[in-house]
Amino acid sequence: MALKFQLNLQSVTAQWLICSLLAVTAIFAYQAKPWLAFALLPEPMTQSQLKQANDFEAKHPEAAQLIHAYLGIRALMAEENVLLEQHAAWDDQDRDDGWADATEYLLAHLAVTTTNNELRILDSECRNTLCQVKLMAPTPLTKEFTAKILDYAKVLKAGELEYADLETLQGAVLLKLKANKRYKFDDATTADLWPAEREQWEQELKTWYTK
């Protein structure tokens, strides 16, 4: 038990030392090549690492604005990723009306033109980045009919709708698709994730990354 505790302690200590080393390296890399600091800076920072960064900013005030811009953007990106995970499932997605209406029309049109009207859509629905198409199908599903569905899915891929899954139902199949589009949040969430200062931060970082 004592040995196990010692090993765990050593592991934690090693991780802390690595994080500290990265933080110090990031701070001093700024002097050689500014963008290296932002690539190496660990997040979240410990109190010790934060103090080192603050001390460095005090000595090099010109770096403060860039470090704040980097951390600000990373914080917003992390917040967006959390929200995307919460809306990854079908039942958790709202409808992006404009995109969904247009895509549902496209699904119906291509079902006719791609397969010479051999696929019959019973129902289709799109939400924000996901679509589901219910197609009439034989039970059990034959290889020939499966091939037609896959041909349909290949054409949809050109319209930036990726095949996700095919669920077999009684007398039908449910084709599940994922769109290659950015998730559209409501206005309030969008304003939180893309505040006015974010554009300024991104421009500041682009300027420094090209140095």
One Martini backbone bead per residue (centre of mass of N, CA, C, O) as a GRO file, in nm:
protein
  211
    1MET     BB    1   0.059   0.062  -0.021
    2ALA     BB    2   0.303   0.250   0.009
    3LEU     BB    3   0.408   0.205  -0.276
    4LYS     BB    4   0.158   0.305  -0.429
    5PHE     BB    5   0.160   0.590  -0.309
    6GLN     BB    6   0.442   0.665  -0.410
    7LEU     BB    7   0.382   0.636  -0.713
    8ASN     BB    8   0.153   0.842  -0.725
    9LEU     BB    9   0.319   1.079  -0.622
   10GLN     BB   10   0.527   1.072  -0.848
   11SER     BB   11   0.327   1.118  -1.074
   12VAL     BB   12   0.222   1.392  -0.982
   13THR     BB   13   0.496   1.531  -0.970
   14ALA     BB   14   0.567   1.488  -1.267
   15GLN     BB   15   0.328   1.643  -1.384
   16TRP     BB   16   0.393   1.913  -1.249
   17LEU     BB   17   0.675   1.948  -1.376
   18ILE     BB   18   0.583   1.946  -1.669
   19CYS     BB   19   0.392   2.189  -1.652
   20SER     BB   20   0.604   2.389  -1.553
   21LEU     BB   21   0.797   2.358  -1.791
   22LEU     BB   22   0.597   2.452  -2.007
   23ALA     BB   23   0.545   2.731  -1.893
   24VAL     BB   24   0.834   2.834  -1.898
   25THR     BB   25   0.884   2.778  -2.196
   26ALA     BB   26   0.659   2.959  -2.302
   27ILE     BB   27   0.755   3.225  -2.187
   28PHE     BB   28   1.055   3.216  -2.314
   29ALA     BB   29   0.970   3.170  -2.614
   30TYR     BB   30   0.876   3.456  -2.673
   31GLN     BB   31   1.161   3.578  -2.724
   32ALA     BB   32   1.214   3.406  -2.988
   33LYS     BB   33   0.893   3.311  -3.045
   34PRO     BB   34   0.584   3.408  -2.981
   35TRP     BB   35   0.401   3.156  -3.077
   36LEU     BB   36   0.522   2.940  -2.882
   37ALA     BB   37   0.380   3.022  -2.622
   38PHE     BB   38   0.085   2.946  -2.719
   39ALA     BB   39   0.146   2.640  -2.782
   40LEU     BB   40   0.265   2.567  -2.472
   41LEU     BB   41   0.049   2.670  -2.299
   42PRO     BB   42  -0.112   2.567  -2.029
   43GLU     BB   43  -0.441   2.410  -1.962
   44PRO     BB   44  -0.486   2.484  -1.683
   45MET     BB   45  -0.353   2.698  -1.454
   46THR     BB   46  -0.163   2.735  -1.204
   47GLN     BB   47  -0.068   2.943  -0.961
   48SER     BB   48   0.232   2.930  -1.032
   49GLN     BB   49   0.201   2.980  -1.339
   50LEU     BB   50   0.048   3.246  -1.313
   51LYS     BB   51   0.274   3.399  -1.169
   52GLN     BB   52   0.482   3.372  -1.394
   53ALA     BB   53   0.314   3.522  -1.605
   54ASN     BB   54   0.282   3.786  -1.446
   55ASP     BB   55   0.583   3.846  -1.416
   56PHE     BB   56   0.638   3.858  -1.719
   57GLU     BB   57   0.441   4.090  -1.782
   58ALA     BB   58   0.581   4.301  -1.603
   59LYS     BB   59   0.850   4.291  -1.782
   60HIS     BB   60   0.646   4.234  -2.053
   61PRO     BB   61   0.384   4.420  -2.149
   62GLU     BB   62   0.359   4.340  -2.460
   63ALA     BB   63   0.250   4.036  -2.386
   64ALA     BB   64  -0.024   4.055  -2.240
   65GLN     BB   65  -0.231   4.087  -2.473
   66LEU     BB   66  -0.168   3.812  -2.611
   67ILE     BB   67  -0.226   3.621  -2.375
   68HIS     BB   68  -0.519   3.711  -2.335
   69ALA     BB   69  -0.617   3.637  -2.616
   70TYR     BB   70  -0.554   3.338  -2.607
   71LEU     BB   71  -0.717   3.264  -2.348
   72GLY     BB   72  -0.989   3.373  -2.448
   73ILE     BB   73  -1.024   3.184  -2.692
   74ARG     BB   74  -0.988   2.912  -2.545
   75ALA     BB   75  -1.234   2.948  -2.359
   76LEU     BB   76  -1.447   2.964  -2.588
   77MET     BB   77  -1.381   2.690  -2.718
   78ALA     BB   78  -1.444   2.518  -2.469
   79GLU     BB   79  -1.740   2.605  -2.445
   80GLU     BB   80  -1.828   2.504  -2.724
   81ASN     BB   81  -1.754   2.202  -2.686
   82VAL     BB   82  -1.955   2.150  -2.461
   83LEU     BB   83  -2.210   2.221  -2.628
   84LEU     BB   84  -2.166   2.011  -2.854
   85GLU     BB   85  -2.190   1.762  -2.670
   86GLN     BB   86  -2.488   1.836  -2.576
   87HIS     BB   87  -2.571   1.833  -2.917
   88ALA     BB   88  -2.506   1.543  -3.054
   89ALA     BB   89  -2.784   1.445  -3.020
   90TRP     BB   90  -3.090   1.432  -3.151
   91ASP     BB   91  -3.264   1.510  -2.886
   92ASP     BB   92  -3.058   1.781  -2.842
   93GLN     BB   93  -3.171   1.920  -3.099
   94ASP     BB   94  -3.229   2.182  -3.281
   95ARG     BB   95  -3.370   2.382  -3.530
   96ASP     BB   96  -3.251   2.479  -3.856
   97ASP     BB   97  -3.469   2.600  -4.059
   98GLY     BB   98  -3.335   2.687  -4.325
   99TRP     BB   99  -3.157   2.435  -4.362
  100ALA     BB  100  -3.371   2.212  -4.320
  101ASP     BB  101  -3.562   2.279  -4.552
  102ALA     BB  102  -3.353   2.254  -4.783
  103THR     BB  103  -3.259   1.959  -4.716
  104GLU     BB  104  -3.531   1.813  -4.740
  105TYR     BB  105  -3.561   1.877  -5.038
  106LEU     BB  106  -3.300   1.739  -5.132
  107LEU     BB  107  -3.368   1.454  -5.037
  108ALA     BB  108  -3.616   1.418  -5.222
  109HIS     BB  109  -3.487   1.480  -5.497
  110LEU     BB  110  -3.252   1.260  -5.487
  111ALA     BB  111  -3.432   1.008  -5.454
  112VAL     BB  112  -3.534   1.034  -5.750
  113THR     BB  113  -3.274   1.092  -5.936
  114THR     BB  114  -3.071   0.865  -5.836
  115THR     BB  115  -3.303   0.601  -5.846
  116ASN     BB  116  -3.544   0.630  -6.036
  117ASN     BB  117  -3.776   0.620  -5.812
  118GLU     BB  118  -3.693   0.368  -5.595
  119LEU     BB  119  -3.722   0.573  -5.362
  120ARG     BB  120  -3.925   0.600  -5.061
  121ILE     BB  121  -4.034   0.859  -4.870
  122LEU     BB  122  -4.190   0.877  -4.553
  123ASP     BB  123  -3.960   1.048  -4.395
  124SER     BB  124  -3.822   1.374  -4.289
  125GLU     BB  125  -3.545   1.514  -4.082
  126CYS     BB  126  -3.408   1.820  -3.964
  127ARG     BB  127  -3.196   2.015  -3.765
  128ASN     BB  128  -2.873   2.111  -3.734
  129THR     BB  129  -2.660   1.839  -3.804
  130LEU     BB  130  -2.912   1.644  -3.844
  131CYS     BB  131  -3.046   1.351  -4.020
  132GLN     BB  132  -3.362   1.181  -4.115
  133VAL     BB  133  -3.448   0.889  -4.323
  134LYS     BB  134  -3.748   0.738  -4.423
  135LEU     BB  135  -3.757   0.421  -4.588
  136MET     BB  136  -3.879   0.214  -4.797
  137ALA     BB  137  -3.852  -0.147  -4.720
  138PRO     BB  138  -3.754  -0.454  -4.717
  139THR     BB  139  -3.845  -0.766  -4.539
  140PRO     BB  140  -3.570  -0.823  -4.565
  141LEU     BB  141  -3.281  -0.681  -4.642
  142THR     BB  142  -3.134  -0.630  -4.939
  143LYS     BB  143  -2.860  -0.590  -5.134
  144GLU     BB  144  -2.987  -0.417  -5.356
  145PHE     BB  145  -3.116  -0.202  -5.168
  146THR     BB  146  -2.861  -0.122  -5.018
  147ALA     BB  147  -2.715  -0.011  -5.270
  148LYS     BB  148  -2.914   0.223  -5.318
  149ILE     BB  149  -2.864   0.367  -5.050
  150LEU     BB  150  -2.558   0.410  -5.094
  151ASP     BB  151  -2.587   0.581  -5.347
  152TYR     BB  152  -2.745   0.803  -5.207
  153ALA     BB  153  -2.526   0.869  -4.994
  154LYS     BB  154  -2.306   0.959  -5.196
  155VAL     BB  155  -2.461   1.205  -5.304
  156LEU     BB  156  -2.496   1.346  -5.027
  157LYS     BB  157  -2.194   1.397  -4.975
  158ALA     BB  158  -2.174   1.627  -5.187
  159GLY     BB  159  -2.384   1.784  -4.978
  160GLU     BB  160  -2.260   1.744  -4.684
  161LEU     BB  161  -2.369   1.436  -4.614
  162GLU     BB  162  -2.304   1.208  -4.375
  163TYR     BB  163  -2.280   0.894  -4.300
  164ALA     BB  164  -2.389   0.721  -3.990
  165ASP     BB  165  -2.663   0.535  -4.025
  166LEU     BB  166  -2.857   0.211  -4.028
  167GLU     BB  167  -3.196   0.144  -3.959
  168THR     BB  168  -3.399  -0.128  -3.900
  169LEU     BB  169  -3.730  -0.177  -3.999
  170GLN     BB  170  -4.060  -0.228  -4.052
  171GLY     BB  171  -4.061  -0.168  -4.388
  172ALA     BB  172  -3.787  -0.008  -4.311
  173VAL     BB  173  -3.554   0.271  -4.304
  174LEU     BB  174  -3.297   0.458  -4.116
  175LEU     BB  175  -3.134   0.736  -4.227
  176LYS     BB  176  -2.827   0.867  -4.103
  177LEU     BB  177  -2.711   1.211  -4.077
  178LYS     BB  178  -2.420   1.434  -4.117
  179ALA     BB  179  -2.330   1.757  -4.112
  180ASN     BB  180  -2.100   1.995  -4.271
  181LYS     BB  181  -2.156   2.204  -4.010
  182ARG     BB  182  -2.219   2.458  -3.815
  183TYR     BB  183  -2.344   2.513  -3.527
  184LYS     BB  184  -2.658   2.664  -3.449
  185PHE     BB  185  -2.710   2.903  -3.237
  186ASP     BB  186  -2.840   3.106  -3.048
  187ASP     BB  187  -2.809   3.439  -3.004
  188ALA     BB  188  -2.700   3.436  -2.713
  189THR     BB  189  -2.476   3.223  -2.752
  190THR     BB  190  -2.330   3.360  -2.985
  191ALA     BB  191  -2.256   3.617  -2.825
  192ASP     BB  192  -2.081   3.465  -2.614
  193LEU     BB  193  -1.876   3.319  -2.825
  194TRP     BB  194  -1.883   3.611  -3.014
  195PRO     BB  195  -1.746   3.857  -2.924
  196ALA     BB  196  -1.608   4.148  -3.020
  197GLU     BB  197  -1.311   4.076  -2.909
  198ARG     BB  198  -1.245   3.819  -3.074
  199GLU     BB  199  -1.158   3.947  -3.341
  200GLN     BB  200  -0.921   4.100  -3.217
  201TRP     BB  201  -0.769   3.859  -3.106
  202GLU     BB  202  -0.729   3.709  -3.377
  203GLN     BB  203  -0.567   3.936  -3.512
  204GLU     BB  204  -0.334   3.945  -3.311
  205LEU     BB  205  -0.244   3.649  -3.352
  206LYS     BB  206  -0.191   3.658  -3.656
  207THR     BB  207   0.033   3.866  -3.641
  208TRP     BB  208   0.224   3.691  -3.454
  209TYR     BB  209   0.236   3.423  -3.628
  210THR     BB  210   0.397   3.590  -3.870
  211LYS     BB  211   0.681   3.657  -3.720
   0.00000   0.00000   0.00000
